[in-house]
Amino acid sequence: MTLFAPPGLQMITTERFDQLTTNLDCKGDNGAMSIAFRSTDVLDHAWDSWKWINAKKEDRFLLIANNDGCGPDFERQPYLIHNVKRDMGSLAFHMTAEKVAWSEIAESYDLELGKASVTTPALQRRFSFGGFIDDISDAFEDAGDAVVDVVKDVVNGAEDVVEDVVEGAGDILEDVADIAEDTVDNILGGVDKFFGSLQKAGDKALDSVSNVAGGIGQQIKDVVGLLKGNIDLKKGVKFPLNLGKPGKNTPLFRDSSRSFNLDCIDCYVAGSLVLTGEISVRHFTLRTFTLNTHPQNLHTTMELEARVSGSSKRKFFESKKELFSAPIPGAGIAVPGVFKLGLVAAYNVGFTAAASGKANIDFGFKAALPDTAGITLDLKKPSASSARGFQGATFEPIFEVEQLTSDLTVTARSETELTFGIEIVKVAQFDLALKLNAPELIVAAKAGRNNAGYCSKGPGASKTGAKVTSSVGVSMDFELEKSLFGQKSKPLFDVNLFRVTKPIFSKCFPIKI
């Protein structure tokens, strides 16, 4: 997450100068904070950079703390800093620190969901504007910048503070069009200050500079790797999608007269989905919001058994049953006070049928979606949403006819519904639903008789039989509902992203009628 400071404020993260300090104490969030430094030289540089805050009572700067005792576990905490006092004896600053909520200061930011965490030691420190070289004075200069990277990511349900210089470099490349002059000035100024500090510094200060600059060569290599496409930052958040139980027999429908029964004898969905996304907010107004998802080894089986014991009069039946509905473990993503995303999955099997006579038929399909398929959802401009690659879905039919005396037509749907609940604090709330019908199966079976042979001709051929034809399809619908400051609206968008239908089965079964 790249955070843009509110107008009139500058900000700095404690990671930027952490290696130049020996201790940072938030004192239990009681309005006081102290920072102890490694040397007199470091203290002096920090004082030269921060003493301006004492000139006016109303002056403040933002300090984003990621130290023990400053905020909830694994979470950064912002403070408004003023009234900085220098203690030469203990090499420390004592400051007034006002704890503020993220929702009060996070009015402009860019957030990327599903970014890969880079874990090499050289990338563990925060990268922010100011150049590739952090010298002592640059570490505290003007209490930071107008832009810093503040990442709070939850991947597969485990809270993980993602800190990598490569992502910071990517932010520079993305934002350089807006603040090119300031960024270049900061980088060039950082280099000048670095060499100037080397000439003035004592041994302890030089050791501090060495510690801060350690691993810079590897950082530059990683940035080059990013530019050359050698580092994949969009691996995505992967979460399981295991709905229903293989082999479980579940009654779907019982007619009151018991003339039509339909059971799901093997219905389930298994595999995973991978999610990435990008959000941009400016002054509490949504500028862009896109989500990308693709399946990974996602497959489903829907095997049904229909039993008909009615009269010669054709009857019609329709029903839908939910087999599974629950939040998906590990699919939550949260930046406390700024952004929340949760996922609830539901698995339904629905059907319409017309039947007469007697029948006992097992039918269904096994289907698999290609990993190369994908969906892009644009919440700011829903009409730009799209789907691709689902034409590569594979199907394996399941058919067994035990009895059929008249005719039976069934349309059955295996429907997986994914509902994303999204909250962008002080901006909007969204309910985003994806409805995947995979497969959508149409089966038509009709019994008949031919004295010369119904399914085939020749000696011994059965005079009776049942002709079965079927088609199968995959479709995806996208519905977006927005709640603005708690007030829900009508669906903003409801559209079919794709639909693929093709005949795949036609067979005659010789049976006795």
Secondary structure, DSSP 8 states (H G I E B T S, - for coil): -EEE--TT--EEEGGGTGGGEEEEE-GGGSSEEEEEESSHHHHHHHHHHHGGGGSSTT--EEEEE-STTSSSTT--EEEEEEEEEEETTTTEEEEEEEE--HHHH-SEEEEEET-----SGGGSS---SS-S---HHHHHGGGSBSEEE---EEETTEEE----HHHHHHHHHHHHHHHHHHHHHHHHHHHHHHHHHHHH--HHHHHHHHHHHTTHHHHHHHHHHHHTT-S-----EEEE--BS-TT--EEEEE-TTSSEEEEEEEEEEEEEEEEEEEEEEETTEEEEEEEEEEEEEEEEEEEEEEEEE--SS-EEEEEEEEEEEEE-TT--EEETTTEEEEEEEEEEEEEEEEEESEEEEEEEEEEE--TT-EEEEESSSGGG-EEESGGG-EEEEEEEEEEESSEEEEEEEEEEEEEEEEEETTTEEEEEEEEEEEEEEEEEEEEEE-TT-SSS-STT--SEEEEEEEEEEEEEEEEEEEEETTEE-S-SEEEEEEEEEEEEEEEEE----
